[in-house]
Each structure stands twice: as structure tokens, then as C-alpha cells.
Amino acid sequence: AFIILLFSIIYYFSGQTDSYEDALWETFTRTLDPCAAAEDTGVEHRIISGIVILFGLVIVAILIGAIVTFMDAKLGELRKGRTTVVEHNHTIILGWSPLIFDIIKELIIANESQRNPSVVILADKERAEMQDTIKDKVINYKNTRIICRSGDPMLMNHLNKLGPNQARSIIILAPQTNNPDVRVIKTILAIRNNPQRTKINFHIVAEITERINLDKSFETAAIIVQLCGDEVMFVHADEIIARIMAQSGRQSGLAVILSNLLSFRDDEIYFKYERALIGRTFHDALFAYEKCSVIGLMLSDGTVKMLPPLDTVINIDDQIIVIAEDDAKVILSSNYVAYIAKYSSPISQSVINLSTIQLARATATKVERNIICGWNNKTPLIAKELDSYVSHGSELHILTNSVEAKKFVSNQLVNELKHQKLYFHSGHMTRRQDLEKLNLSIYNYVMLVPSEDGREKNLGSVC
């Protein structure tokens, strides 16, 4: 602006224009467009125009550079993933761990029947890195949009950018750092105590790594439960996986059934409040659905009852537990009242041959000799789970070369098992000579777990 004003005055006093307004206009046009000086006449006029053009080129270059720098800074902010997410009825994942890829895959399958679903991820990683990693691990997003944001899940201003008040559910993953449970608890408190939260109840699922933090007999656990309230469901993933491994190893085909029920690829388990069935019995609920199977009730206090007595009354806050292909299929039959009346009548009950129904009988425990090959943080949990299925005098052998495992077995685990005597063997399950020394044919069950050092990870995962 100063250059334009200065040279417009020079133009005016040089007599090249009739008025100052014309001089100002000529200076402005020559600053932005050098071609405007093509029709200038006279040496003095051309010299002034040439100087103005040179200054104009410098000004335009500076202006373009400033615009480019500003746009690059804005694009850099966008690449960092700091912007606000405008979504509704979405799923939020807080934190980053190897489990996130399986969670995303399952959410994609579950969202196939949803309209415009989205998954928003907030983690202390670069947005571009998260997106590239997810694209490598998850091939097909189907109709689900994956949105990544970079930030700290424990900071309220970062959480507010995700729209937690509009979210359908929030999943909190335990970070791979020291004291991960502390960070999980702080994240929950940041969500629940946020000044911007509305009156809605959050649906939060949080991963806990230390089982002691959920044991109500400890004062710390009681404080955690009180602070987090009933909006949070804690999941001790290691304990669940260990129990599934122990039970699946003892029952052929159980792993397939659990995989079908716990994955969204096939039929899965759903919980639903059904107002139309309030006051009716569990027997009535069995015949109220046409495209799903009722298997139990979750009472208002959180107690889960699988196949309760048929005369159990469904109260106002109880939920029906069903197996269905999709949540959209969990709907009452259009003529469910007629079905209930039909199958509740004395005539229908008289034609049922109860002798054809064979109830499963409890299997008596026996003395066993089992072995676990490999060692990780789930191995002690598997050993404790196996202890409830065997008789006194049973043996449990552990094969690993971990020094820490040997110390843990001899100092702690041996005192926690009631029915099994522990035997420790040093070696690798990938070495044939180590396996041949053990004579695996003498064991009732052989379980393979991936070791923490990663050497047997691939083999353990496949087996």
C-alpha cells in the first residue's frame, strides 16, 4: 500500500495523469499487471512504470509466498488430525494397541446394517501413521468410515473434538506403557467429569490389565468402581482369553462355537429391553421371536441367568438375551401374542414328550497330566482355570526357557494351585529335541501359547 501511494504521487506530479485518482489507478494496475504499461509513452513515463512493475513483482511474490505458507500450515494441521469431528451415533476408540485391528474388523461387520456408520480413533500417534497402518491391516472398510485423530485421550479438550455426547459407544484400550490401568481410569474420569457432557448415559467399555483392580475385596478396586459408576464395563481381556483357551482345549468343537458367537461374522449374542414382554414369563419370551433364539435374561442388577426357570417373570429393567444374525433381526414376531397363547395352552404341553429331552450331566473331575508349552501373561491364568477342572493329584507341566517364568512358578504360582502339582521344564516348543524329551503322548491335553519374547509367536498363534 505504501509503494502504491508513493508512486501514485510521483505519477501525479510528473504530469502523466490529469488527476490523483487516475495516478493511483495507473500505479495499482501496473503493480499487479505489467502488461498495462505496454502503451506508455515518453522516457520518464516508462521509467516510472518500470520501477513500479519491479516493485509489483516483489509484492506479488511476497503475497503468494504468504498465502502458500498459510495454506501449508493449515494443511499441516489437518494432517496432524487436530480438527473437530462432526459425527452422530458413531463408535469412539481411545488409545492404540495391537487389539485395535480386530476391533475395527468386527465393528465393520456389525455396521453393515447401519446407515452411514463411522469409527473415530483418538491416540497419541500421528494421524497419517494410524491411517496407513489400518489400511495395511484392514483391507475392506465396506460402508464404515474410519476417522483418525491425534491427541491424548486423557485431555478433555481433545476428547471434546470427538463428539462423545453424540457417540453410540466408547471403547478404551489399555496402552502399552507402565501402569496402563492408571491411564485408563484417568481417561474414564475425563469423559465422565467433562463440563461439556450432557445428561445422557455413556456406554463405555474399558480394558483392564490387572485383575486386582476389579476385585471388590480390595479398597482400591472399590474406589475405582465408585468413581467410574455404572456407565463403564471393565474387561480383563487376558482373563477372558485364558478361560476360553482352557475350556476350548478340553472340549472339541467349543472353539468353533465360541468363535461364531463372539464374532459378528455369524450369529451373535444381543441384549435387548423388550417392553412388550414386561410381566410375562421366560417361557413366553421363548416363543415371542421368529428370527432369533432366546437363551437367557440379564436382571436389573446385572446378574446374567442362562436358561432360567420357565416361570421366571420378566421385570421392567430386565433384558432379554438372544442369539440372532444381526441386531436388526431382534424384533418381536408380528403375531407373537398368538404364538405365546398357542404354545402356552395345555394342549400344546400335552403333546411334548419330555422323555426325548436329554439334559447334560455334570462330568466328574479326574486326575490329569497336562502341559502348557510357552509362557506369557496369560499362562498363570490358564493354569488357574485348569485347576478347577481336575482332581487332586493332577500334574501341570510348563515348557519355557523364561527365567522370569521359572521364578514366578516356584515363588507364586505353585502356591495358588490346589489340585495340580507343577513341573517346570526349560526349553523351546519350537525345538524338536525339547519336545521329544517330554514324550507328549503321556499328557491328556497339550496347550501352546505364544511366548512374550516373540520367538514362538507365529507357531503359537497358528496352533
N, C-alpha and C positions, 0 to 999 in steps of 0.2 A: 504493500500500500504506500509506503514512503517513497519507493522508487517511482511509482506511477505519479504521485503528486509532484515530486521533484521535476521529472521530465515533462510533465504537462505544463508546468510554469515556464520551463525553458522553451517549449514549443510556442507558448503564447507570446512571450516577449521576443522571440525570433521573428515574429510576423508571419509565421507559416499558416496560422489559422486566424479566423475573424473573431472568435470568442474563446473564452477559457473552457467552456463546455466542450467545444469541438477539439480543443487541445487535449483535454482529459480523455475524450473518447479515442482519439488517434493513438495516444500513448497506451491506453488499455488494449486496443486491438493489436498493436504491434508487439506488445508483451506476450500475448497468447498466440498470435498468428503472424509469423514472419512474412507470409505472402502478402499481407496488407500493405507492405512498403514497396511493392513492385512498381507502383505508379507514381512514386515520389519523384519530384524534380528538384534540381538545384543541389549543389555540393553540400551546403550547410544542412539542408533538409535530410539528405541521405546519410550524412554523418551522424546526426542526432538519432535518426531511425535505426541505424546500425548499432549504436550503443544501447538503445532501448531493447532491440532484439536480443543482444547478447545477455543483458540482464534478465530479459524474459526467459531465455533458455535456462539460466541458472535457477530462476524462481520456479519454473515448471518442474525442473529436475528435483529440486528440494521438495516440492509439493508431492510429486509422485513417490519419492522415497519415503516421505512421512506416511502416505496412505498405505504403501506396501508394508512398512514396518508395523503400522497399526493393525492391518488385516492379518499379518503373520502372527502377531501377538494374540489376537482373538482366536485364530485357528489353533494356535498352540494351547490355549486354554481349553478349547473344545476337545483337542486330542488328549488332554490330561483327564478328561471326564469329571469336571467340576460343576457342570451345569445342572439345573434342576430338572428332575424327571416329572413329566406330566402324564401320569397313567392312572388307571382306575381298576380295582379288582385284580391287582397283579400280585405276584409272589416275590417277596424280597429275600435274598440270601445275603447274610452278613458274614464276612470272613472268607478265607480261602484255605482249602485243604484238598488232598487227593480224592476225597469223597464227593467233591462238588460236581464232577463229570457224571457220575452215576445218578446223582440227584437231578441234574439237568435233563438227562435222558428220560428218567421216569416222569418228570414234570411235562416234558414234551408229549409223551404218550397220554398222560392224564388230561392234557389240554386239547386233545384232538376234537372233543365235543364242545369246547368253549368257543366263544366268539371274540376274536382279536385278543388272545391271551399274551401275556408278557411276563418275563422273569427279569428282575432287576438285581444286579450283583454289586455290592459295595465291599471293597477290600483294599488293603494297603499295598496295592500293586499298580503299575502303570496300566492305563486303560487299553492301550494298543497291545501290550503283552498279554493281558487277560483275553482279549478278543481272539488273538492269534492262537493261543493255547486251546481255547474252547473249540475253535474251528478245526484244529487238528484232532481233537478227541471226540467231538460230536459232529457227525457227518451231516445229518439231516435235521433241520430245526422244525420242519413241517410248517404248521401255522403259528408257531410260537416265536415271538421276538425276544432276543437276548440283549439286554441293555447293561453295559458295564460302567461303573463309576468308581473313581479312585478316591479314597479317603479313609478315615479312621472310624470304625463302627461305634466307638465309644464317645465320639463327639456329637453333641446334639445338632449343631448346625450342619454337619454332614448328613446326619440321619434325616433331617427335615427336607433335604433335597430329593429324597426317595419317595416322598408322599406316603409315610407309614399309616396315616389316618385313613387312606383310601385303599390300603393293601388288603388282600384276602387272607394272607398268612405271612409269617416272618420266620425264617429258618436261620438259626445262629450256629455256625460251625466253630468248633474249638480250634484255635490257631496252633500252629506247630512251634510254640515258644515255651519258655519257662512259665509255670503257673498258668496254663491256659484257662482253667476254670475261673480264675480271678477275672480275666478279661471277659469271659462270657457273662459273668454276673454283672460286671460294670456295664456291659452293653445292654443287658436287660433293664437295669436301673435307668440308663439313659433314655430308653424307649418309654418306660412307664412313667417316669418323672418329667417328661418333656413338657414345658409350659404350653406348647402349641398343640398338644394332643386333645382330641375331642372326647366325648363321653362314651364312645364305642369301646367294646372289649376287644383287645388284641388276641389273635391266635398265634402264639409263639411256641416254636419247637426249638429247644436248645440242647446242644451236645455237651455232655459232661464226661470228663476223662477219669475222674477219681470217684469211685463208688461211695467212699466215706462221706462225700459232700451231700449225698442224698439220704444217708442213714439218719432217721429222725431221732435215734437214741443219742446222737451227738448234738451238743448245743449249737455248734457252728451250722450244721445242716438245718436245724430248726429255724435259725435266724435267716438262712438263705431262702427257705420256703416261705417264711413270713414276709420277707421283703419282695419276693417275686410274685406272690399272690397266686390266684387260680388261673391267671391268664397264660401261664407258662407250663409247658410239658417238657420235663427233662428226659433226655435219652442217654443212657450209658451204652454207647454203641458196642464197646468191647464185650460187655457182659451179654448183650443180646446175641452177638455173633458167636461167642463162646458156647452159649446154651444151644444154639441151633446146630453148631458143629458137633457137640457132644451127643445130642439127640439124633441127628441125621446119621451119624456114624453107627448108631445102634439099631436103626430101623431102615431097612431097604425101601427106597421109594419116597421116604419122608422128605428128602431134599427137593424132589421134583414138586411135591405138593406145596411145600413152603415157598418155593420159588414162584409158583403160579399165583399163590395168594398174596405174596408180598410185592409182586411186580405188577405194573399197570398193563403189561402186555396181554395178560389173560384176565380171567375173573379175579376180582379183588374184594377185600372186606371194606364195608362202609358203615358208618354210624349215622343215624337219622332220627330227628324228633318227628314223631307222627301223631299229630293232634287227634286225628280221627280214631286212633286206637287207644286213647286215654280212657281208662276204666275197663277196658277189655282184658282178656287173659292172653297169656303167651300162646295158648292153643289157638285162639282166634287169629293171632298175628301170623301163624304158620300158613294160613290159607288166604291171607289178605293180599299177597303179591303174586303176580303172574309170571314175571320175568326175573325174579331173584329168590334166593333161599334165605329164610330167617334162621339164624343159628344161636342167637342169644340176646341178652339185654345188658345195657350199661346203666346202672342205677344212678340216681341223682347225686349220691356221694362218691361216684367214681368207681364203685365196685362193678366188676365185669362178671357176669354169670353166663356161662356157656350151657345151653340146653337146660334152663331151669325147669322146675316142675310146671306141668301144663296149666295148672290153676293159678300161676303167678300173675298178679294183677299189674298192669302197666300204669304207672303213675304219671303225673303231669311233667316231671322233669326227666323221666327215663328216656333212653334212646334205644331204638331197635338196631341190632347188629345183623347185617345181611351180607351175603355173597352175591355180587352182581357183576355183569360185564362192564358197566360204566355207571357213574353216579346218576346219569340221566335216565337210567333204567330202573332206579329205585323209586318207583311210583306205585301207589295202590291200584289194584285192579279196578276197572270201571264198575264192576258188579261185585265188589269184594264182600258186601253185606250178604248177598245171596250165597256166595261161596262159604262164608262163615256159618250161615244158617244150615247149609246143606251138610257140611262136614261136622257140625256140632249136634246133629239130630241123633236120637237113639238108634234109628235105622242104620245110619252110616257106621256107627260104632259097633253094631252087632255083626256086621259083615267083615270086620277086621279080625284076622287070625293072628292073635298076639303070639302064638307059638312059633310063628315064622320069623319073629324079630329076635335076633341073637345079639345080646349086649356083650361088649368087650369085657373080659375078665382081667383083673389086675394080675400081672405076671410077678411071681415071687423072685426076689433077688437071689443071686448065686455068686459063688466065688469065681472071680475072673482074673485073667492076666492080660493087661492092656499095655500099649506102648504109644507114646507121642514122640514123633520124630520132628525135631526143630524146636525153636524157642522164640517167643515174642511175648508181648504184654498180655496176650490172651491165654497163653498156656496155663498159668495158675488158675484162671477162671474155668478152663476146660477140665482141669484136674478136680476142682471142687464140685463141678456139675456131675462128673462121672462118679464121685464119691457117694452120691445119693441113689445110684442105680445098682450098686454092687453090695455083696455081703461082706461081713467082717472076715479078714484074712486074704482079701484080694490084693493083687500086686499092680502097681503102675510104674512102668519104666519110661525114662525120658532120655532121648538121644540128642545131644548137642555138645558143641565144643565151647560154649559160652562160659567164661569164668564167673561172670555175674550170676548166671543161672545156677551154677553149682552152689554158690554161696546162698542164694535165695532158697534153694531147695533144702539145703541142710540146716539153715537157720530159721526159716519161717514156714515154708510150705509143708514140711514134714509134720509140723505141729497142728496144722489146720485140717488135715485129713483124718477122718475117724475110722474108715473101713479099709483103706488101702495102705499098703506098705510101699514106700518109694525106693526106687533104684535108679541111680544116675549112671549113664554111660557117656563117655567122652567120644565124640566122633561126628562125622558129617553124614547126613542121609543121602548125599549125592555120591558117596564113596561106596563102591560095591563091597569092598573088604570089611568095612564097618558094619554093613547090613548083614553080611554073611555070618559075622561073629555072633549076632543076636539071635539067629535062627527064627525068623519072623513067623514061621509056621506054628509055633507054640503059643502065639498070642490070639486072644479072642477077637480083639479089634486093634487095627493099626491106623493111627491118625497122623497126617502130615500137615505141618503148619510152616509158613514161610518164616525164616529166621530174620531177626532185625538187622543183621549185617548185610542182607540182600543177596547172599551167595545162593541160597536155596529158594529165593523169592519166586522165580518163574516155575520151578518144579512144584513148589507148594501150592501155587495158585491153580495150576492145571489139575493136580491131584485132588 
